[in-house]
Amino acid sequence: MQRLIFESSPLYIFLCAVAGLGYAFVLYRAKHTWSKQVNRVLFGLRTLLVFFLAMLLLGPVLKLITNQFEKPTWVYLVDSSSSVAEVLDSANRVALGRQVNASREGMADQGYETKLFDLTGSEITEPVFNAPSSDINRGIQNIVQQFEGRNLAGIVLLSDGIYNSGASPVYAPIRVPVYTVGVGDTTARVDLVLKNVAFNKIAYEGNQFPVRAQVLLQGLDNQNVSVSVSKEGKVLATLNRDSQNKSFLDFDFQLEANQKGIQRYDVLVRPLTGETNLRNNATSIFIEVVEGKKKIVLIAPAPHPDIKALKAVVEKNSNYEFVVHIPGVAEAKPDLLKPGAAELFVFHQVIDWAGKTTSLFQNLYRSNSSVLLMIGSNSNLRQLAVYQVPIQFESIGGQWDDVTPVINSAFRDFSFSENTNGIFARYPPADVPFGKFTWPSSATILLYQRIGSIATDRPLLMTWPDNNRKIAVLIGEGIWRWRLNEFADTGNTVAFDELFSKLVQYLSTLEDKRKFRSFPLQNEFSETEPVIIESQVYNDLFELVYGNTVKLEVRNEQNEAFNYSYVISPGGARYRIGGLKEGVYRFKASTVLSDKTEVVTGQFLVRAQNLEAQNLTADFGLLRTLAQQTGGKFYKAATIAQLNTDLQQVKAASLIHTEETFNQLINQKWVFFLLLALISAEWFTRKYLGGY
C-alpha cells in the first residue's frame, strides 16, 4: 500500500494548480499559427508540467507499507541421546523417524512450517541417537532463543525424560506450548549403579589420598555389595558392605600416591544376578600425582577486597597454596617470609604509607622469587624509585583516574579466549594514579588503560624479566569489582579468573629458555572433542619463527603409537587429534633446529563421558509435568498418531510483519520521465508547427 504525504500543508497543492493554470494562460492566450484544438493540448501540457514542478517544491514523500505473512512454525525437538538407543532397537528407531516425518507432513498440509532440531540447537534431517549427554532444558531454551520474535506455534519434544546435564526443564519459563512424546522403557530395572566417584584431581607424591565410591541400588535389598579399586589390572583395595534396606551406599578408600604423573584407577562394582545394565558398574578416575604445591604469598598492610578476589582465583588451582600475611591481622609463618620460600610474592599497596610491609619488601623484592606489585591508594608513589622499582610518576598529588582494561593484542606470553576483550569492556572502572608515568623499556604490557572511550598507551598491567625471575606490576586497585560485575552479567567469572590464573602461573613458573616448546592446551580432554597440541619455535632473539616441521608421536596406555606431522605457520601452530579413546596418553614432539633435533615430551588425559549409561529408566512423569505447565499434552510413542490429529485441530495463524519505507517523490525515476515526457511533447509539437 502506497500513500503520499507532504512536508508542508497539502492545501498548497491548490496554489500549485493555480500557478500551472496561470503560467499556461499567459503563454497561450495570444493567437498562434496552429489550431485551437492543438492550443488546448499545449495549454494542458504546460499546466501539468508547471503543476508537478511546483508540487515537488512542497517536498512530497511516498510512504510504502509492505505486509509480510510469516507462517507459524512447529519445531520437533528430538532427544538424540544414546540412552534412547539403549532401549530402542534399530527397527523401532527407524519407525519413530517415519512417524515424525509423517507428523511434519501433516502439519505442513495445515499451513504450518516445520523444523527438526536436536538438543544442541542444531537443525537435523534425521534423528541420530548418539549424543553423550542430555540437557533437555538447554535444548528447549535454544529453540525459544532462536525463534525469538518469530511465529513459533509450539514445540514437540520426543524424549525419554532423562536429563543428566543442566537444570530441570519444569522450572524454566517457556512461552510456547510443549507437546511431549515419551519414548523408552519406564520399567524399574534391577540394577547396581556406580552413581558417583568423589576424589581430588591432584595428589602429592608419597601421600595418601581418599576415594569415595557411591553406589545406588535399584530394585534390590539385603545384598552384599562389593566395590574394588585396581590399577593396571592389579586390585589395590576391595570393600564389602551389606545393603540391608538401604538404597545408597558409600565406600571409602585410602590409596597411596607413589608414582608421579597422571595415574589411572579403575573402580568396579561387582555385578549381581539379574542386572540388565552392566555399563554403569564401572568407571575410571584419573589423578595427577605431583611433587608438591607451589606457594604464593601475598603481603599487605591491611585487608582489602582485591585480596579476596585474587585469593579466590588462585585457590581454584590445587597446585597452589595461597598464604596471606597482614601484620597484626593474619600473619604467616616466619619461614614463608624468607627469600626463596615461595615461588611468587605478591605485595599489595606497595610501598604502604605506614611502612608496615616495607622491611619485608626490602628483604624479598631482590630475592630470586618472582614478584607481583599491586599499586593502590595506600601506596607511597615517591618511594617506588627509592626501593629500586623502575616506575616513576610525574604527578603525585593524590588524584586518581577511572580506567577500564584493554588487552594488548601483541602480548604473546600467554593467550586469552576470543570474547575476553568484550567482557573487559563492560567492567566497572578501576582506580589508577592520575597523570603520566615512566616504566621499564623491557616491560611487556598485558593490559592498557582505557579512559572513558579512549584507549591510551599507558599500561594497567605489565611484566618484565629480571634475571631468572619475572616482575609484574598492576597499577591500580578495585579489581574486585571486575569479578563481581562479570558474575552479575554472565553468571560466571571465566574472563577474570583466566587473566589472573594465567598471570600467576606465568609468574610462578621459571623462565623457559628452550627454543622449541610443545604442549597440550589443557591437561584433560573429553572423548568427544579433539586433543589440541600447540608447538612454538623461537630464534636466538626469542622471536617466534615459522616453517618448521613438527613430528608428533602419541602413545596410549597399551604403548600403541600414533604418528602425526605438520608445519608450523602463522595461525597454524596448533594440531588437532581426534578419535582418541579414554586413557592417559604420552606424546613426544620433535623438530630440527640448526641441524639438531629438539625433543619435548609430555602427557595428557582423554576422559570418556558415560552419563547416558547411568540411568535407562524413562521418566514420563517429567514429560507429563512439562506438557501440563506449558499448555501442551503428553503422548506415548505408540499414540503419536493422536498427536498428529490434535495438532491439526489447531488453526494456523500467520504473523504479519509490517514494514514502512519513506522516499522523496523527487527521487522516483518515473517522476523524472513523466516531466521529461511532458516538456518533450510540448517542445516537439511547437517545433513541428513552427512555434519556435
N, C-alpha and C positions, 0 to 999 in steps of 0.2 A: 504494500500500500504506500502511495506517494502523496505528499502534501506540501504545498508551497507556503512558506512563511516569510515575513518581511522584518528587516531591522527597524524600519520606520512604520508609521501608520499606513494601513492598506488604503486609506482614503486618498492618499496621494496618487493612486492609480488614475482617479478621475482627472487630476491635473495633467498626468502623462497623456491621457486620451485627448484632452483639450489642446495640449501642446502639439500633438501629432496632427489634429484636425486643422489647427491654426496655421501651422507651417505649410501643410499641403494646400490650404486655401490660398495663402499668399502666393504660392508658387504657380498654381494652376488656375487662377481666376481670370487671367488675361486670355485673349484668343490665341490659338495655335494653329499650325498647319494641319494637324490631324483632327479626326472626327471627335464629336462629343463623347461617344462611347469609349474611345481609346483614352480620352482625357480623364474620364471617370476611373478607368482601370489604373492609370498612372497616379491619380489622386489617392486611390486606395492603397497602392504600394508604398507611396511616400508616407501616408498616415501610419500604416503599420510599422514601417521602419523607424520613424521618429518615436512612435509609442513604445516600441520594445527598447530602444536605446535609452529613453528617459526612464523606463521602468527599471532597467538594470542599475541605474543610479540609486535606486531605493535599496539595493543590496538584498534581493530576494534569495532565500535559501531553500533548497529542495530537501525535504525530510523524507527519508525512505525507511519504512518499517517492514522488517522481514521476520516472519514467524517460521521457526524450525520445529518439527514434531519429532520428539525422541521416544522411540518405543520403550515400554517398560522391559526391564531385564530380570530374568531369574538366573541366579548363579547356583550351579550344582557344585557343592564343595565336598570333595572325596577325601576321607581319611585314608591315605595311601600307606599307612604304617605296616610294618611286617607282621604285627600281631594279628591283623586280619588274614594275611596269607597263611598264618599258622593254623587257623581253624577252617578256612575255606580252601577246597581243592581247586585245581586249575579250571575244571569244568564249571564249578559254581562261580568262580571269579569272572569267567567269560560270560556266563549267563547274566550276572549282575551288570556287567558292562553293556550288554544288549538292552537290558531293562532301562538303564539310564539314558541310552540313546533314544529309545522309544519314547520315554517321557519328554525328552527335549524336543523331539519332532512334534509331539502332540501340542506342546506349549507354543512352538513356532507357528503351528496352524491357527492358534488362537490370537495371533498378533503379537506375541512376545518374542524378545531376543533372548537367547540362552547362551551361557558360557560355562565351561568346565574348568575348575581350579582344584589344586591340591592345597594342603595345609600350609605350604611355604609361600602361598600367594602367587604361584606360577600357573599360567594357563596351560592346560594339557589337552591332548586329543583322546587319550585312553588312560584309565587309571592303572597304575603300576604299583603294586603293594610291596614296596621295598624300603620305605623310609625307616631310619633307625630310631626315631622318637616321634611322639605325638604331642602336639601343642594345639589343642582344639580352640582354645580361647584366642591365641595369636592368629590362627587361621581365619576365624570369623572377623577379627579386628582388621586383618589385612584386606578382606573383601570390603568391609564398611569404609575403610580409608580410601581404597582405590576408586570406589563409586561415590565418594563424597560429592554432593551437588548434582549427581546424575539420578536417573529414574530407575532406582533399584527397587523392584517389587518385593523381593524376598530371597531367602537362601534355602536350598535343600541340602541338608547335611547327611551324608552317608558315613556312618562311623560305628565302631563297637562301643563307644562311650568311654574308652580307656584313654586317659591322658597321663603322661609321665614327665611332662615338661610344661612349665608355665603355670598360670593360675587356673582356677576352675572357671569354666565359661558361664556358669549360672550366676556369678557375682558381677559380671561385667555388663554395663548398659549397652543394649543393642537396639537400634532404632527401626529395624525391619523384622517381620516375622520369620522365624526359622522353623522349617518343617524338617523333622529328623526321621531318618530311616535307620533302624537298628540292624546291624549285621553281626554275625558271630554267634558264639555259644554262651548262654548265661548259666549253664550248669555248673554248680560248685564242684571244683576238682579236688581230689585228694592230692595234696602237694606239700612238699617242703621247699620253702623259698629262702634262699640266702639274700635277705632283703637289703642288707647294707653291711659294709665293712668299713669301720672307722679306724683311721691311722694317720700319723703325721707323715707328711711327704718327705720331711728331712729328718735324718737320724745322724748321730755323731759316732764316729768310729770308736769302738771299744765300749759303748754304752748299750743298755737295753732299751728297747722301745716297745710301746704297747700296741696291740692289735685287737680290736673288738669286732667279732662276727655276730650279727643279729639275724636270727632265723625265725621265719614266720611259719606256723603250722596251720594248714587249711584242711578241714575235714578229718583231723587226726587228734587223738588224745591218748594219754598214757603210753607214750612211745619213748624208746631210748634213742636219743638223737646224738649223733657223733659228728664232730667237726675236726678237721685236721688242717695243718699248715705245712706245706712242703716247699722245697727249693731245689731246682734242678733234679726233680724226681725223688729226692730224699725227704722223708717225713721228718719235720723238725719237732712237731708237738701235736698231740691229739687230746681232745676233751670230750667227755661223755656226760650227758645230763638226762634225767628222766623228766619228760614234759609234764606229767600229771595232767591237770586240766588247763594248763597254760597254753596260750596260742602264740606267745612270743618269748623267745629265749635269747639270752646274751652269753657269749663265750669269750672270755678274756684271756689273751695270750701275752707273754713277755718273751720277746725274741732278741737275739744278740746281733748287733751290727758289727760284724768282724771283717767286712770287705768293702773298700771304697768303690764309689761309682753307683750307677743305677742298678738296683737289685730287684729281681722278680720273685714274688712269693705267690704260691697258688693256694687258695682257700677252698676246701671241698666239704660239702655236707653229704654224708653217706646216704644214698638213696634207700627208700623204704619200699616194701612191696605195695603195688597198686598205684605208684606215681606214674602219671602220664607225661609230665613235662620235666625232663631232667636238665634242660638247658639253664634253669635258674638255680641249680645246685652247686655251681662252682663259679669262681671268678679269680682274676689275678690282680694283685696290687703291686705297685712299683714304688720303691723307696730309695731316695738318693742318700747315700751314706757319704758324709763329708768329714773333713778333719776337725773343724771347729768353727764357731761363729766369728764373723768379723765384728769388731767393736767400734761403734760410733758414739763419741762422747760430745755432748752439747753443753757448753758452759755459758751461763747467762747471769746478769746481775739481779734479775727479778723475773717472776713468772710473766708469760705473755701468750696470747692466743696463737701467734705464729709458731711457737714451740710445740704446742699441741698438734697443729696441722702437720708439721714436719714429722713429729713422732708417730702420728697415725699412718703416714706413708711408709716410713722405714720399718715399722713393726709388722707390716704385711709380709715382709720377706723373712722367712725363717732363718736365712743365712746371717742375719744381722742381730746384734744385741745393742739396743739403743739405751744409753745412760745419760741422764740429765743431772747436771751439777749446778745448783743455785746456792751460793753461800748463805747459810742461815735458814734455808728453806728445805732443800733436798740435796744433800751432799753425797757425792760419790766416794767410793773407797779411794784412799790416797794412792794406791797402786795404779789406778786408772788415770791419774792426773800427772803421770810422768811421761817424758818423751819416749815415743815408740810403744806406748801401752795400748794405743788404738790405731786403727787404720785411717780414721778420719776424725779430726777435731773440728767442731762447729762452734764459733764464737758469735753469740747473739748480742746485739748492741755494742759492737766493738768500736772504739775503746770507750767504756762506760764512764760517765762523768764522775761517779762516786768512787771509781777506782777499785771496785770490789773484785774484778776479774783481771786487773792489769798485770799483777805479778804472774798469774797463770799464763796470760798471753805472752809475756816476755819469755817465759820458760818453754812454752810449747810451739810458738809460732816459727821458730827457727829449727825445729826438730825435723826428723825425716818423714814425719807423717803429713799427709795432705790436710789442708785446712779449708773450711768454708766460712767466710766472714760475712755476717749479716749486719748491715749498717742501718740504724734506725734513729728515732728521735732522741734517744738517750746516748747516742754516740758522740764522743768529743772529736769533731772533724779536724780540729787543729792538730791533734796528737797522732793522726794516722801516719803522716810522713815522719814524725819523730821516732815512731816504732817500726820504721822501715816498710810500711805499707805504701806501695808506689801509687797512691791516689791522692790528688791534691785538689781541693775545692777552692774556686776563686771567691765565692761568696759564702760566708758562714754566719749570716745574720739571723739564723733561726727560721727562715722562711722555707715553705715546702710546696712542692708541686704535686698534683694528682695525675698519675700516669697509668696507662694500661700496657700490657706486654704485647710485643710483636716478635715472632720467631725470625731469626736470621736464616734465610733460606740457604746461605752459603756455609752454614755450620755443618761440619762433616764428621765430628767425633761420635755422634750417635744421631739417630733419626727419630721422627715423630710420625704419628698417624696423620692421614690426609686432612682430616677435618679439624685438627688441633687449633690452627690459627683462627678459624671461625668461632670456636668456643672461647679462646682467649679474648677475642674482640668484645665479647659480652661480659667479661669480668668487670667488677667494680674497680675503681682506681686504687692503686697503692700510693703511699706517701713517700716521696723522694726529696732529698735536699734540692732547694731551688738554685738555679744558676749552672754555669759551666764548670767542668772539672776535667782533669787530665788523668789518663790511665796508661798502663804499660803498652808499648808498641807491639809487644809479643802476645798481647791478650787476644783471645778469640771470643767474639761476642756471641752469646747464645740468645739473649733477649734484648731487643731495643725498647726504648721508651716511646710511647705514643701519648702526646699531649693533645687532648681533645680529639680531633680527627686527623691530626698531623703526626706522621711517623718521623721521629727525629733520628739522628745518628748517635745519640747518647746511649751507652749501654745501661741496661737494667740488671742484667746478669751476665757475667763474663768469667772466663777461666784463662789461666796461662801456666806453662810448665815452669818448675823451679827445681833444677837438677833432676832427681828421680821421683819427685813428688809433683802434685798439682795443687794450685791455689785457685779458689773461686770466690767471687765477691758478688753478693746480692745487695744492690744499692736501693734500700727502701724497706718499708715494713707494711703490714696489712695483708699479707698473702693468705691469712686465714679466711678473709672474706672471699677470695677466689674459690676456695674449696666449697664453702657453703653455697655460694652463688651457683656453681656448676651443679651441685646436688639438687638445688631448687629447680634449675632449668631442665636437667636431663635425668634426674633420679639416680645419678652415679657421679663419681669423681675421677673418671678414667683419665682425662687430659691432664689434670693437676697431678695426679699420682704418677702418671707416666713421666712427666717432666722431672719431678724431684726424685723419683726412684732411680731413673736413669742417671741423674746428676750424681746421686750418692754412690751408685755403682761405679760410675766413671771415675769419681774422685778417690774412692777407696781401693781401686784396682791399680796395681803397679803398672808403670808405663810399658807398653808392648812395643819393643823396637824391631819386631820381626817385619820383614818386607813382604811376607806372604801370610795372609790370615784367611782362615776358612772356618765358618761356624754356622750352626743351625739358628734360625731366627728365634726359636724357643726350644726349651728342653723337652716339651711334651706336645705331641700332635695327636689329633683324633684320626681314627682309621678312615673316616670319610673325607678328610682333607689332605692335600699334598704336603709332603715334607719339603721345606724350603731351606736350601743351603746357600749362604752368601759367601763369596770369595772376594778378597781385595789384594791388589798388588801395588807396592809403592816403589818409587825410585830412591836414589840416595838422599834426595831432599825431602823424603817422605811425602811426596805428592802422588796422588792416585794415577796410575797408568793403566792402559787397556791393551787388548790384543793377545794376552797370554792364554794359552790353552790349559784348562784345569781338568785333571783326571780325578774322578771320584770312585772309590771302591767302598761299597756298603756291605756289611756282613750282618746276618741275623744271628739269633741265638744258636742256631744249628750250624753256624760257620759257613753258610752258603753265601757266596759273593755275588754282588750285582755291580756291574761296571758302567760308568757314565762318563761323558766327556762334553765339555762346552767351552766356548771362547768368551772371555770377559769383555764386555763392551759398555759404553755409557748407557745406563738404563737396563743393562743386561748382566748385572753382577750376581743375580740370583738364579739358582737352578731348582726346578720343581720336580720332585719324585713322587709319583702317585702309585697307588695299588699296594702299598706295604701293609702287611698284616700286623696284628698286635704283637708287641715284643720290644726288647731292648736291641738297638742297632748300634754298631760301631762303624765309624767311617774313617777313611784315610783320603785326604785331598793332597794332590801334588801338582807342581808346575815347575818349569825350568826358568831360573834366573841367573844370568851371567854364566851360562853353561853348567850350572849346578842345580840339581834337583832339590827343591824345598818341599818338605812334607809337614802336614798338620793332621793331627788325629783328634777324634772326639767321639761323643756318643749322644744319642737322643732316644726318646721313648715314643712308641706308637701305641695308643690305647684304643681298644675296641669299645663300642657302645652296645651294651647288652640290655638296654632298658625294655625293649619290646618283649623279651622272653620272660620278664619277671612276673607278668600277670596276663593270662589269656582268657579270663572270665569276663565276658562282655558286661557293661554296666548300662542297661537300658533305662534304669531309674534316672540317671543323669540326663539322658536324652529326653525322657518324658518331661522332666522339670524344665529343661531348656526350652522345649517347644511351648509348654504352658505359659512360661513367663514372657515369651515374645509374641504370643498370639498365633503360634503355629500349631501343628499337630504332630503326633508321633505315629510311625508306622513300622511294622516289621518288614524285613526284606521280602517275605512271602506275599505281603499285601501291598506291594509297591504300585500295583495296578490301581488300587483305590486312591493312592496319592495322585496319580495322573487324572483321575476323574474329578477329585476335589479341586485340584489346581485349575482345571479347565473351566470350573464354575466361576472363577474369579475374573471379573471383567477387566480387560486390558485398557488402562487409562494412560494415554500418551502424555508426555510432559512437553509443554510448549515453551520454547526458548525464543524470546523476542529480542531483536537487535535493531537499534535505531542508528542510522547514519545521516550525517548532515553534510551537504555540499553546496557551495555557492553556485547559483544558477549560471553565472557568467563563466564558470569553469566547465560547463557541459559543452561537448563538441557540437551537439545538434543545434545549440543556440547560435554558434558561430556560422554554421552552414545555413541556418534559416536567414540570418541577417545578410549573409553573402548572396543568397538566392534573391531576396527582396531587392537589394540595391543593384544586383546584376540584371534582373529582369527589367527594372525601370531604366537603367542606363542603356541596355541594348535596344529597348523599344524606342526610346528617344533618339538614339543614334541612327536607328534604321529609318525613322520617319523624318530625320533631318532636324532634330531639335537641338543638336549641339554643333 
